[in-house]
């Protein structure tokens, strides 16, 4: 049995976010869904960096930050690249397999509520990243 058929029992938020984002771009991207992968990667990277940047700045100390003004970029770039790579490995060419777990199986209300949750997750991840990246150690 296909692993995606049983997804409704255990709701997997990242898979669902990928499904909904890829659904927007499937006509242009096809099964590869590269735009959905980039959106999801940026969201995941923002969540991760909103936790890592304040910790890294705290550990580095103010003197180090004054000497290295591009410290945040040094931490951010590898994290973003790794997240994009891992997300690409997980979701590339998987849209149709993942979609069969949800397509025509949600009520209209579930679809709208989950869409709102995805939108709020995207907005909150960006807000958290902006707030935490501006914090000095």
DSSP file (Angstrom, degrees, kcal/mol; ACC not computed):
  #  RESIDUE AA STRUCTURE BP1 BP2  ACC     N-H-->O    O-->H-N    N-H-->O    O-->H-N    TCO  KAPPA ALPHA  PHI   PSI    X-CA   Y-CA   Z-CA
    1    1 A X              0   0    0      0, 0.0     2,-0.1     0, 0.0     5,-0.0   0.000 360.0 360.0 360.0 137.6    0.0    0.0    0.0
    2    2 A X    >>  -     0   0    0      1,-0.1     3,-1.3     2,-0.1     4,-0.5  -0.382 360.0-134.9 -63.7 133.3    1.3    3.4   -0.9
    3    3 A X  G >4 S+     0   0    0      1,-0.3     3,-0.5     2,-0.2    -1,-0.1   0.757 102.4  59.0 -63.3 -24.2    2.5    5.3    2.2
    4    4 A X  G >4 S+     0   0    0      1,-0.2     3,-1.2     2,-0.1    -1,-0.3   0.673  89.8  71.0 -80.9 -16.4    0.7    8.5    1.1
    5    5 A X  G <4 S+     0   0    0     -3,-1.3     3,-0.4     1,-0.3    -1,-0.2   0.787  97.9  49.9 -69.8 -25.9   -2.7    6.8    1.1
    6    6 A X  G XX S+     0   0    0     -4,-0.5     3,-0.9    -3,-0.5     4,-0.9   0.247  78.5 105.6 -96.3  14.4   -2.7    6.6    4.9
    7    7 A X  T <4  +     0   0    0     -3,-1.2    -1,-0.2     1,-0.2     5,-0.2   0.796  66.7  67.4 -66.4 -28.4   -1.8   10.3    5.5
    8    8 A X  T 34 S+     0   0    0     -3,-0.4     3,-0.3     1,-0.2    -1,-0.2   0.834  97.0  55.2 -63.8 -29.3   -5.2   11.4    6.6
    9    9 A X  T <4 S+     0   0    0     -3,-0.9     2,-0.6     1,-0.3    -1,-0.2   0.922 120.3  29.8 -67.8 -43.8   -4.8    9.3    9.7
   10   10 A X  S  < S-     0   0    0     -4,-0.9     2,-0.3    -3,-0.1    -1,-0.3  -0.868  88.8-143.6-118.6  96.3   -1.6   11.0   10.7
   11   11 A X        -     0   0    0     -2,-0.6     2,-0.8    -3,-0.3    -3,-0.1  -0.418  10.5-159.8 -65.0 119.8   -1.7   14.6    9.3
   12   12 A X     >  -     0   0    0     -2,-0.3     4,-2.5     1,-0.2     5,-0.2  -0.873   0.2-161.7-103.9 102.9    1.8   15.5    8.2
   13   13 A X  H  > S+     0   0    0     -2,-0.8     4,-2.8     1,-0.2     5,-0.2   0.862  86.3  48.2 -57.3 -42.9    1.9   19.3    8.1
   14   14 A X  H  > S+     0   0    0      2,-0.2     4,-2.4     1,-0.2    -1,-0.2   0.905 112.8  48.5 -68.1 -38.8    5.0   19.7    5.9
   15   15 A X  H  > S+     0   0    0      2,-0.2     4,-2.5     1,-0.2    -1,-0.2   0.910 113.4  48.0 -63.8 -41.2    3.7   17.2    3.4
   16   16 A X  H  X S+     0   0    0     -4,-2.5     4,-2.7     2,-0.2     5,-0.2   0.909 110.3  51.1 -67.1 -40.8    0.3   19.0    3.3
   17   17 A X  H  X S+     0   0    0     -4,-2.8     4,-2.6    -5,-0.2     5,-0.3   0.919 111.1  49.0 -61.2 -42.3    2.0   22.4    3.0
   18   18 A X  H  X S+     0   0    0     -4,-2.4     4,-3.2     2,-0.2     5,-0.3   0.936 110.5  51.2 -60.9 -45.7    4.0   21.0    0.0
   19   19 A X  H  X S+     0   0    0     -4,-2.5     4,-1.9     1,-0.2    -2,-0.2   0.932 113.5  43.2 -56.9 -49.2    0.8   19.6   -1.5
   20   20 A X  H  X S+     0   0    0     -4,-2.7     4,-0.9     2,-0.2    -1,-0.2   0.897 117.2  45.8 -68.7 -39.6   -1.1   22.9   -1.3
   21   21 A X  H >X S+     0   0    0     -4,-2.6     4,-0.8    -5,-0.2     3,-0.7   0.925 113.8  48.6 -67.8 -43.3    1.8   25.0   -2.5
   22   22 A X  H >X S+     0   0    0     -4,-3.2     4,-1.2    -5,-0.3     3,-0.5   0.836 102.1  64.0 -65.1 -32.0    2.6   22.6   -5.4
   23   23 A X  H 3< S+     0   0    0     -4,-1.9     4,-0.3    -5,-0.3    -1,-0.2   0.837  99.3  54.6 -60.3 -32.9   -1.0   22.6   -6.3
   24   24 A X  H << S+     0   0    0     -4,-0.9    -1,-0.2    -3,-0.7    -2,-0.2   0.832 120.9  28.5 -67.7 -32.3   -0.7   26.3   -7.1
   25   25 A X  H XX S+     0   0    0     -4,-0.8     4,-3.0    -3,-0.5     3,-1.0   0.337  84.0 108.9-114.0   5.7    2.2   25.8   -9.5
   26   26 A X  H 3X S+     0   0    0     -4,-1.2     4,-1.9     1,-0.3    -1,-0.1   0.804  76.8  57.4 -60.9 -31.1    1.7   22.3  -10.9
   27   27 A X  H 34 S+     0   0    0     -4,-0.3    -1,-0.3     1,-0.2    -2,-0.1   0.850 118.2  32.1 -68.0 -32.6    0.7   23.5  -14.3
   28   28 A X  H <4 S+     0   0    0     -3,-1.0    -2,-0.2     2,-0.1    -1,-0.2   0.846 131.2  31.8 -90.5 -38.1    4.0   25.3  -14.7
   29   29 A X  H >< S-     0   0    0     -4,-3.0     3,-0.8     1,-0.2     4,-0.3   0.693  88.0-158.8 -95.5 -21.2    6.4   23.1  -12.7
   30   30 A X  G ><  -     0   0    0     -4,-1.9     3,-0.8    -5,-0.4    -1,-0.2  -0.369  62.4 -27.2  69.6-156.0    4.8   19.6  -13.2
   31   31 A X  G 3  S+     0   0    0      1,-0.2    64,-1.1    62,-0.1    62,-0.5   0.736 131.9  69.7 -66.0 -23.4    5.6   16.9  -10.8
   32   32 A X  G <  S-     0   0    0     -3,-0.8    61,-0.3    61,-0.2    -1,-0.2   0.884  76.6-169.3 -64.9 -37.4    8.9   18.5   -9.9
   33   33 A X    <>  +     0   0    0     -3,-0.8     4,-2.0    -4,-0.3     3,-0.2   0.875  15.0 168.9  52.8  47.7    7.1   21.3   -8.1
   34   34 A X  H  > S+     0   0    0      1,-0.2     4,-2.2     2,-0.2     5,-0.1   0.845  71.1  53.8 -62.4 -36.0   10.3   23.4   -7.7
   35   35 A X  H  > S+     0   0    0      2,-0.2     4,-2.6     1,-0.2    -1,-0.2   0.903 108.9  48.6 -67.3 -39.6    8.5   26.6   -6.6
   36   36 A X  H  > S+     0   0    0      2,-0.2     4,-2.7     1,-0.2     5,-0.2   0.886 110.4  52.4 -65.1 -37.9    6.7   24.7   -3.9
   37   37 A X  H  X S+     0   0    0     -4,-2.0     4,-2.5     2,-0.2    -2,-0.2   0.908 110.5  47.5 -63.8 -42.1   10.0   23.3   -2.7
   38   38 A X  H  X S+     0   0    0     -4,-2.2     4,-2.6     2,-0.2     5,-0.2   0.933 113.2  47.8 -66.5 -45.5   11.6   26.7   -2.6
   39   39 A X  H  X S+     0   0    0     -4,-2.6     4,-2.1     1,-0.2    -2,-0.2   0.944 115.2  45.1 -58.8 -48.4    8.6   28.2   -0.7
   40   40 A X  H  X S+     0   0    0     -4,-2.7     4,-2.6     1,-0.2    -1,-0.2   0.891 112.7  51.7 -64.4 -39.9    8.6   25.3    1.8
   41   41 A X  H  X S+     0   0    0     -4,-2.5     4,-2.9    -5,-0.2    -1,-0.2   0.914 109.6  49.0 -62.4 -43.3   12.4   25.4    2.2
   42   42 A X  H  X S+     0   0    0     -4,-2.6     4,-2.3     2,-0.2    -1,-0.2   0.889 111.5  49.9 -65.6 -37.6   12.3   29.2    2.9
   43   43 A X  H  X S+     0   0    0     -4,-2.1     4,-2.1    -5,-0.2    -2,-0.2   0.934 113.4  45.2 -65.0 -45.7    9.6   28.6    5.5
   44   44 A X  H  X S+     0   0    0     -4,-2.6     4,-2.6     1,-0.2    -2,-0.2   0.912 112.9  50.9 -64.3 -42.3   11.6   25.8    7.2
   45   45 A X  H  X S+     0   0    0     -4,-2.9     4,-3.2     1,-0.2     5,-0.2   0.890 108.6  52.2 -63.5 -38.6   14.8   27.8    7.1
   46   46 A X  H  X S+     0   0    0     -4,-2.3     4,-2.0     2,-0.2    -1,-0.2   0.916 110.6  47.6 -64.4 -42.2   13.0   30.8    8.6
   47   47 A X  H  X S+     0   0    0     -4,-2.1     4,-0.7     2,-0.2    -2,-0.2   0.937 116.4  44.2 -62.2 -45.5   11.7   28.7   11.5
   48   48 A X  H >X S+     0   0    0     -4,-2.6     4,-2.4     1,-0.2     3,-0.8   0.920 114.8  47.5 -66.4 -44.5   15.1   27.1   12.0
   49   49 A X  H 3X S+     0   0    0     -4,-3.2     4,-2.7     1,-0.2     5,-0.4   0.806 101.0  64.7 -70.2 -28.6   17.0   30.4   11.8
   50   50 A X  H 3< S+     0   0    0     -4,-2.0     4,-0.3    -5,-0.2    -1,-0.2   0.763 113.5  35.7 -65.7 -21.5   14.6   32.2   14.1
   51   51 A X  H <X S+     0   0    0     -3,-0.8     4,-1.0    -4,-0.7    -2,-0.2   0.810 120.7  46.4 -93.3 -39.0   15.9   29.8   16.8
   52   52 A X  H  X S+     0   0    0     -4,-2.4     4,-3.1     2,-0.2     5,-0.2   0.887 103.8  58.5 -75.1 -40.1   19.5   29.6   15.7
   53   53 A X  H  X S+     0   0    0     -4,-2.7     4,-2.7     1,-0.2     5,-0.2   0.928 107.2  44.7 -62.2 -47.9   20.4   33.2   15.1
   54   54 A X  H  > S+     0   0    0     -5,-0.4     4,-2.2    -4,-0.3    -1,-0.2   0.910 116.4  48.4 -62.4 -37.4   19.7   34.5   18.6
   55   55 A X  H  X S+     0   0    0     -4,-1.0     4,-2.4     2,-0.2    -2,-0.2   0.934 113.0  46.8 -65.9 -45.6   21.5   31.5   20.1
   56   56 A X  H  X S+     0   0    0     -4,-3.1     4,-2.2     1,-0.2    -2,-0.2   0.898 113.4  48.9 -63.2 -40.7   24.5   32.0   17.8
   57   57 A X  H  X S+     0   0    0     -4,-2.7     4,-1.9    -5,-0.2    -1,-0.2   0.885 111.2  50.3 -66.4 -37.9   24.6   35.7   18.6
   58   58 A X  H  < S+     0   0    0     -4,-2.2    -2,-0.2    -5,-0.2    -1,-0.2   0.916 114.0  44.4 -65.3 -43.3   24.4   35.0   22.3
   59   59 A X  H  < S+     0   0    0     -4,-2.4    -2,-0.2     1,-0.2    -1,-0.2   0.847 112.3  52.5 -70.4 -34.2   27.2   32.5   22.2
   60   60 A X  H  < S-     0   0    0     -4,-2.2     4,-0.5    -5,-0.2    -2,-0.2   0.882 100.7-144.5 -72.0 -38.5   29.4   34.8   19.9
   61   61 A X     X  -     0   0    0     -4,-1.9     4,-1.9    -5,-0.2     5,-0.1   0.060  24.8 -80.2  88.7 158.0   29.2   37.8   22.1
   62   62 A X  H  > S+     0   0    0     75,-0.2     4,-2.3     1,-0.2     5,-0.2   0.865 124.5  55.8 -65.3 -40.1   29.0   41.5   21.4
   63   63 A X  H  > S+     0   0    0      1,-0.2     4,-1.6     2,-0.2    -1,-0.2   0.917 109.7  46.7 -61.9 -42.8   32.8   42.0   20.7
   64   64 A X  H  > S+     0   0    0     -4,-0.5     4,-1.8     1,-0.2    -1,-0.2   0.909 111.5  51.5 -64.0 -42.7   32.8   39.3   18.1
   65   65 A X  H  < S+     0   0    0     -4,-1.9     6,-0.2     1,-0.2    -2,-0.2   0.869 107.6  52.6 -64.1 -36.5   29.7   40.7   16.4
   66   66 A X  H  < S+     0   0    0     -4,-2.3     3,-0.3     1,-0.2    -1,-0.2   0.866 113.1  44.4 -66.4 -35.6   31.3   44.2   16.3
   67   67 A X  H  < S+     0   0    0     -4,-1.6     2,-0.5     1,-0.2    -2,-0.2   0.765 120.2  41.5 -77.8 -26.5   34.3   42.7   14.6
   68   68 A X    ><  +     0   0    0     -4,-1.8     3,-1.4    -5,-0.1    -1,-0.2  -0.750  63.1 173.4-125.3  81.7   32.3   40.5   12.2
   69   69 A X  T 3  S+     0   0    0     -2,-0.5     3,-0.3    -3,-0.3     4,-0.1   0.698  78.9  55.9 -66.2 -17.8   29.3   42.5   10.9
   70   70 A X  T 3>  +     0   0    0      1,-0.2     4,-1.8     2,-0.1    -1,-0.3   0.046  69.5 118.4-101.4  26.0   28.3   39.8    8.4
   71   71 A X  H <> S+     0   0    0     -3,-1.4     4,-1.8     1,-0.2     5,-0.2   0.900  71.5  54.2 -59.5 -43.8   28.0   37.1   11.1
   72   72 A X  H  > S+     0   0    0     -3,-0.3     4,-2.9     1,-0.2    -1,-0.2   0.892 107.8  50.3 -60.0 -40.1   24.3   36.5   10.4
   73   73 A X  H  > S+     0   0    0      1,-0.2     4,-2.3     2,-0.2    -1,-0.2   0.872 106.9  55.3 -65.4 -36.5   24.9   35.9    6.7
   74   74 A X  H  X S+     0   0    0     -4,-1.8     4,-0.6     1,-0.2    -1,-0.2   0.858 115.4  38.2 -64.7 -35.7   27.7   33.4    7.6
   75   75 A X  H  X S+     0   0    0     -4,-1.8     4,-1.2     2,-0.1    -2,-0.2   0.876 117.1  51.1 -79.4 -40.3   25.2   31.4    9.7
   76   76 A X  H  X S+     0   0    0     -4,-2.9     4,-2.7    -5,-0.2     5,-0.2   0.906 100.2  59.6 -68.7 -45.5   22.2   31.9    7.4
   77   77 A X  H  X S+     0   0    0     -4,-2.3     4,-2.3     1,-0.2     5,-0.2   0.909 107.6  42.5 -57.7 -50.8   23.7   30.8    4.1
   78   78 A X  H  X S+     0   0    0     -4,-0.6     4,-2.4    -5,-0.2    -1,-0.2   0.896 114.6  52.0 -65.0 -36.5   24.7   27.2    5.0
   79   79 A X  H  X S+     0   0    0     -4,-1.2     4,-2.4     2,-0.2    -2,-0.2   0.942 111.3  46.3 -62.8 -47.1   21.5   26.6    6.8
   80   80 A X  H  X S+     0   0    0     -4,-2.7     4,-2.5     1,-0.2     5,-0.2   0.915 112.7  50.1 -62.7 -43.9   19.3   27.8    3.9
   81   81 A X  H  X S+     0   0    0     -4,-2.3     4,-2.3    -5,-0.2    -1,-0.2   0.902 111.9  47.4 -63.2 -41.5   21.4   25.7    1.4
   82   82 A X  H  X S+     0   0    0     -4,-2.4     4,-2.7     2,-0.2     5,-0.2   0.918 112.4  49.5 -65.7 -43.1   21.1   22.5    3.5
   83   83 A X  H  X S+     0   0    0     -4,-2.4     4,-2.5    -5,-0.2     5,-0.2   0.916 111.6  48.6 -63.7 -42.7   17.3   23.0    4.0
   84   84 A X  H  X S+     0   0    0     -4,-2.5     4,-2.6     2,-0.2    -1,-0.2   0.933 112.6  48.6 -62.1 -45.2   16.8   23.5    0.3
   85   85 A X  H  X S+     0   0    0     -4,-2.3     4,-2.4     2,-0.2    -2,-0.2   0.937 114.2  44.8 -60.3 -48.4   18.8   20.4   -0.5
   86   86 A X  H  X S+     0   0    0     -4,-2.7     4,-1.8     1,-0.2    -1,-0.2   0.893 114.2  48.8 -66.1 -39.5   17.0   18.2    2.0
   87   87 A X  H  X S+     0   0    0     -4,-2.5     4,-2.6    -5,-0.2     5,-0.3   0.899 111.2  50.5 -66.9 -39.7   13.6   19.5    1.0
   88   88 A X  H  X S+     0   0    0     -4,-2.6     4,-2.2    -5,-0.2    -2,-0.2   0.925 109.5  51.0 -62.2 -44.0   14.4   19.0   -2.7
   89   89 A X  H  < S+     0   0    0     -4,-2.4    -1,-0.2    -5,-0.2    -2,-0.2   0.873 115.5  42.9 -60.5 -37.3   15.5   15.4   -1.9
   90   90 A X  H  < S+     0   0    0     -4,-1.8    -2,-0.2    -5,-0.2    -1,-0.2   0.895 126.8  24.6 -76.8 -41.6   12.3   14.7   -0.1
   91   91 A X  H >< S+     0   0    0     -4,-2.6     3,-2.0    -5,-0.1     4,-0.3   0.567  79.8 122.7-110.1 -10.1    9.7   16.3   -2.4
   92   92 A X  T 3< S-     0   0    0     -4,-2.2   -60,-0.2    -5,-0.3   -59,-0.1  -0.350  94.0  -4.2 -61.1 128.7   11.1   16.5   -5.9
   93   93 A X  T 3  S+     0   0    0    -62,-0.5    -1,-0.3   -61,-0.3   -61,-0.2   0.720 107.3 106.6  62.0  25.8    8.8   14.7   -8.3
   94   94 A X    <>  +     0   0    0     -3,-2.0     4,-2.6   -63,-0.4     5,-0.3   0.361  38.6 104.2-111.2   4.2    6.5   13.6   -5.5
   95   95 A X  H  > S+     0   0    0    -64,-1.1     4,-3.1    -4,-0.3     5,-0.2   0.919  82.8  44.9 -56.3 -49.8    3.5   15.9   -6.0
   96   96 A X  H  > S+     0   0    0      1,-0.2     4,-1.3     2,-0.2    -1,-0.2   0.861 113.9  49.9 -67.6 -34.2    1.2   13.3   -7.5
   97   97 A X  H  4 S+     0   0    0      2,-0.2     4,-0.3     1,-0.2    -1,-0.2   0.925 116.7  41.0 -66.9 -44.0    2.0   10.7   -4.9
   98   98 A X  H >< S+     0   0    0     -4,-2.6     3,-1.4     1,-0.2     4,-0.4   0.884 110.1  59.0 -71.1 -37.9    1.5   13.1   -2.1
   99   99 A X  H >X S+     0   0    0     -4,-3.1     4,-3.3    -5,-0.3     3,-1.6   0.828  92.6  66.3 -63.1 -32.5   -1.6   14.6   -3.7
  100  100 A X  T 3< S+     0   0    0     -4,-1.3    -1,-0.3     1,-0.3    -2,-0.2   0.710  93.0  62.8 -66.2 -16.0   -3.5   11.3   -3.8
  101  101 A X  T <4 S+     0   0    0     -3,-1.4    -1,-0.3    -4,-0.3   -93,-0.2   0.722 122.4  16.0 -76.2 -21.3   -3.6   11.3    0.0
  102  102 A X  T X> S+     0   0    0     -3,-1.6     3,-2.6    -4,-0.4     4,-0.5   0.666  88.6 116.5-122.9 -28.1   -5.7   14.5    0.1
  103  103 A X  T 3< S-     0   0    0     -4,-3.3    -4,-0.0     1,-0.3     0, 0.0  -0.233  98.4  -7.0 -55.7 124.3   -7.2   15.2   -3.3
  104  104 A X  T 34 S+     0   0    0      1,-0.1    -1,-0.3     2,-0.1    -4,-0.0   0.670 115.5  93.9  64.9  20.8  -11.0   15.0   -3.0
  105  105 A X  T <4  +     0   0    0     -3,-2.6     2,-0.3     2,-0.1    -2,-0.2   0.394  65.6  80.6-119.7  -0.7  -10.8   13.7    0.6
  106  106 A X  S  < S-     0   0    0     -4,-0.5     2,-0.1     4,-0.0    -2,-0.1  -0.805  75.8-124.2-105.6 147.4  -11.1   17.0    2.5
  107  107 A X     >  -     0   0    0     -2,-0.3     4,-2.3     1,-0.1     5,-0.2  -0.451  32.6-108.2 -76.8 164.2  -14.3   18.9    3.2
  108  108 A X  H  > S+     0   0    0      1,-0.2     4,-2.2     2,-0.2     5,-0.2   0.897 121.0  51.7 -60.0 -41.1  -14.4   22.5    2.0
  109  109 A X  H  > S+     0   0    0      2,-0.2     4,-2.8     1,-0.2     5,-0.2   0.920 108.9  49.6 -63.7 -45.0  -14.1   23.7    5.6
  110  110 A X  H  > S+     0   0    0      1,-0.2     4,-2.7     2,-0.2     5,-0.3   0.919 111.5  49.8 -59.4 -43.2  -11.0   21.6    6.3
  111  111 A X  H  X S+     0   0    0     -4,-2.3     4,-1.9     2,-0.2    -1,-0.2   0.909 112.9  45.5 -63.8 -42.9   -9.4   22.9    3.1
  112  112 A X  H  X S+     0   0    0     -4,-2.2     4,-2.2     2,-0.2    -2,-0.2   0.937 114.6  47.5 -66.8 -46.7  -10.1   26.5    4.0
  113  113 A X  H  X S+     0   0    0     -4,-2.8     4,-2.2     1,-0.2    -2,-0.2   0.912 113.3  47.6 -62.5 -43.0   -8.9   26.1    7.6
  114  114 A X  H  X S+     0   0    0     -4,-2.7     4,-2.3    -5,-0.2    -1,-0.2   0.861 109.7  54.0 -67.7 -34.0   -5.7   24.3    6.6
  115  115 A X  H  X S+     0   0    0     -4,-1.9     4,-2.3    -5,-0.3    -2,-0.2   0.902 108.5  49.0 -63.5 -41.0   -5.1   27.0    4.0
  116  116 A X  H  X S+     0   0    0     -4,-2.2     4,-2.8     2,-0.2    -2,-0.2   0.900 109.7  52.3 -64.5 -40.7   -5.3   29.7    6.6
  117  117 A X  H  X S+     0   0    0     -4,-2.2     4,-2.4     2,-0.2    -2,-0.2   0.911 109.4  49.2 -62.2 -42.2   -3.0   27.7    8.8
  118  118 A X  H  X S+     0   0    0     -4,-2.3     4,-2.3     2,-0.2    -2,-0.2   0.927 111.7  48.8 -62.7 -44.6   -0.4   27.5    6.0
  119  119 A X  H  X S+     0   0    0     -4,-2.3     4,-2.6     1,-0.2    -2,-0.2   0.930 112.8  47.3 -61.0 -46.0   -0.7   31.2    5.4
  120  120 A X  H  X S+     0   0    0     -4,-2.8     4,-3.0     1,-0.2     5,-0.2   0.871 110.2  53.2 -64.2 -36.9   -0.3   32.0    9.1
  121  121 A X  H  X S+     0   0    0     -4,-2.4     4,-2.1    -5,-0.2    -1,-0.2   0.910 110.9  46.9 -63.9 -41.6    2.7   29.7    9.3
  122  122 A X  H  X S+     0   0    0     -4,-2.3     4,-1.8     2,-0.2    -2,-0.2   0.950 116.2  43.1 -64.7 -49.2    4.4   31.4    6.3
  123  123 A X  H  X S+     0   0    0     -4,-2.6     4,-2.4     1,-0.2    -2,-0.2   0.922 114.8  49.2 -64.4 -44.9    3.7   34.9    7.7
  124  124 A X  H  X S+     0   0    0     -4,-3.0     4,-2.9     1,-0.2     5,-0.2   0.873 108.3  53.9 -65.7 -35.9    4.7   34.0   11.3
  125  125 A X  H  X S+     0   0    0     -4,-2.1     4,-2.0    -5,-0.2    -1,-0.2   0.906 111.3  45.6 -65.0 -39.0    8.0   32.4   10.1
  126  126 A X  H  X S+     0   0    0     -4,-1.8     4,-2.2     2,-0.2    -2,-0.2   0.903 113.9  48.4 -69.2 -40.5    8.9   35.5    8.3
  127  127 A X  H  X S+     0   0    0     -4,-2.4     4,-2.5     2,-0.2    -2,-0.2   0.928 111.8  49.4 -64.7 -45.1    8.0   37.8   11.2
  128  128 A X  H  X S+     0   0    0     -4,-2.9     4,-2.9     1,-0.2     5,-0.3   0.911 111.0  50.3 -60.7 -42.0    9.9   35.6   13.7
  129  129 A X  H  X S+     0   0    0     -4,-2.0     4,-2.2    -5,-0.2    -1,-0.2   0.916 111.3  48.0 -63.4 -43.1   13.0   35.7   11.4
  130  130 A X  H  X S+     0   0    0     -4,-2.2     4,-0.9     2,-0.2    -2,-0.2   0.911 115.0  45.6 -63.5 -42.3   12.8   39.4   11.1
  131  131 A X  H >< S+     0   0    0     -4,-2.5     3,-0.6     1,-0.2     4,-0.5   0.957 117.4  41.7 -66.2 -50.8   12.4   39.9   14.9
  132  132 A X  H >< S+     0   0    0     -4,-2.9     3,-0.7     1,-0.2    -2,-0.2   0.804 109.7  57.3 -72.1 -29.0   15.1   37.5   15.9
  133  133 A X  H 3< S+     0   0    0     -4,-2.2    -1,-0.2    -5,-0.3    -2,-0.2   0.748 104.7  53.5 -73.0 -20.7   17.6   38.5   13.2
  134  134 A X  T << S+     0   0    0     -4,-0.9     2,-0.3    -3,-0.6    -1,-0.2   0.576  85.0 105.4 -87.9  -8.9   17.5   42.1   14.5
  135  135 A X    <   -     0   0    0     -3,-0.7     2,-0.3    -4,-0.5   -78,-0.1  -0.559  61.9-146.9 -74.9 129.2   18.3   41.1   18.1
  136  136 A X              0   0    0     -2,-0.3   -74,-0.1     1,-0.1    -2,-0.1  -0.679 360.0 360.0 -91.8 151.2   21.8   41.9   19.2
  137  137 A X              0   0    0     -2,-0.3   -75,-0.2   -80,-0.1    -1,-0.1   0.491 360.0 360.0 -67.6 360.0   23.6   39.7   21.7
